[in-house]
């Protein structure tokens, strides 16, 4: 969970109305214009797919949904709301995190514990800070040291590290004496704190830096790919982007170059496609390094629901899998498609369009989140 003074706690000053999905309508036929927030409310609420209010705008901030619930902020306190707009926990916490594995970290009177979806304490507030559960364990801190607790609040890994990440693939990154290593769920140091840098595990491998060079460790703590790269990114679909000599390419799990370093930037693969940049222009490559979408765009976002946000000439639209415009570029800002709709900004206001670019909810809001 973010500490006090974080951007999350500063966010309430931003918005007029938050737009998120609720199980109201399944159709995307032409809808009447959505109601407008009362004048000068400067508040967040929830809207359904037809633009009608599921929760009227009265909150200083509403987060995105996670595990069916969103955080609400009102009069300096945090609570939780469901997708149907029902307040399941009235704002009473001085800080709160999203739900992870059915529990959310929440702070009261300067101490943090964990609540369930009814807002009841499952682990009483006893920690200085705490973060979300992952693989059955959660990071927490006492003083300046971090450790892990289980779902009963029992200490699973002693509070002895200056930093610890969440568990991923059965291991968590830890820092001690300015060096990085990995522990398992029992607290055993699978990799002693000896690395100059480390990333989380992805597909059974984790980037790690030694003597100024990056490679990949396996879950046994051994080098699967020795440290020889300038930079690395996580494995996705059995390939990882690596930088050598100022250029990016891709290697397989044995460290063999599958796509030679020739890009000025390269992203992770999703669905057999990866965003890559040649010079100053962006396109999509396949797992052999061939261009699926020629590098002809100012900026690209990953594909979502068959559409990728693309910027050309300072405005955004959406392309299809072949790189053709499915929604012509005319928007100032966009979010990726989610739940069949994409948030778009036009003339300084946010609304939502369908996959063909048809307006489903007209631009009327100062801030939104994607449909969930």
C-alpha positions, 0 to 999 in steps of 0.5 A: 500500500502506498505511503501517506503523501503518495500520488494516490492520496493526492488524486482526489483533487483531480476529477469530476466523475469517474466512469466504470462498468456495472452490470446494467446493460449488455447492449451497445445500441445507441443510448440517450445522453448520460446525465450530467453531474450537478454543477460544481460537484467536482466529485467522482461517481460510477456509471454503467455502460449506458451512461446512467449513474450507478453511484451518484458523484459524491466522492473525492476519489474512486480508484479502479476496481480490483476483485470486484471492489474499488476504494472510495475517498471522502472527507479524508478517509478511505472505504470500499464500494462494489460494482453495483454502487453499494458501499460495503465499508464506509470511509473510516481508514486513513489509508487503504490498498486494493484487495488482493486475494480477498484482503485489503491492507488498511490503516487506522490510528497510524497502524496497518492491518487487513480487512475483508470485503465487509470491512471487518478486521481479519488481521488487526492493525499492528504494522507500520506499513503493509502491502497486498497479498500475493501467493498467500503472503503479504509484505509488511514493515516494522520500523525500517525492516520488511518481512512477510505475514500469512493470512492469519497475521503470523510472521512467515518471514522475519522482519529483517530486510531493507526492502522486499517485493511481493512473491512471484513464481514462489520467490520474492526479491529482497535487499540487504546491505545494498545487495539483492537476492531472492527468498522462498516462502519459508524465508530461505535465501535461494539467492544470497543478497549478492546481486547489484540489481534484480527483477521479479520472476516471469515465466520461471526466470528473473533478470539480475545484474552482476558486475554491471551486466544483466542476465537471467536466474532460474528458480534454483538461483542458478544462471540460466542466461549468464550476465552479458547484456546492458539491459533486459526486460521480463520473459513473455511468451518464452522470449525476452527483450535484451539490449546490447550495444545500444540496440534491442533484440530478443533471446530465448530461455537459453540466451540464444538470440532469436531476433538480432539487436536492431531496434531502438526500443522493444517491448514484451510479447503479447499474443505473438506481437511485440511493440518495437521502435525503429528510429523514432517510429513504432510498429509490431513485430512477430516472434521471428522479428518480421514486421506485422505492422510497419513502424509508421506510428508516433506511439503505440499501446499493446493490443487489447480486444483486437484493437491497439491505440496508435498516435499519428500527427499528435492525435490518437485512434485505434488500429486493427491487427493488420495495422489499418485504422479501425477508429480514425485518429481524432482524440487527444488521449485514449485508454485501451479497450476494456469490456468492449469500450475505450475511454477517449478524450475529445475537446478536453472531456472523456467519453467512451467509444465502441470498436468501430469508433461509435460514441456510446457515452458522449464526452462529458467527464473530466476524468475516467477509468476504463470499464471493468 
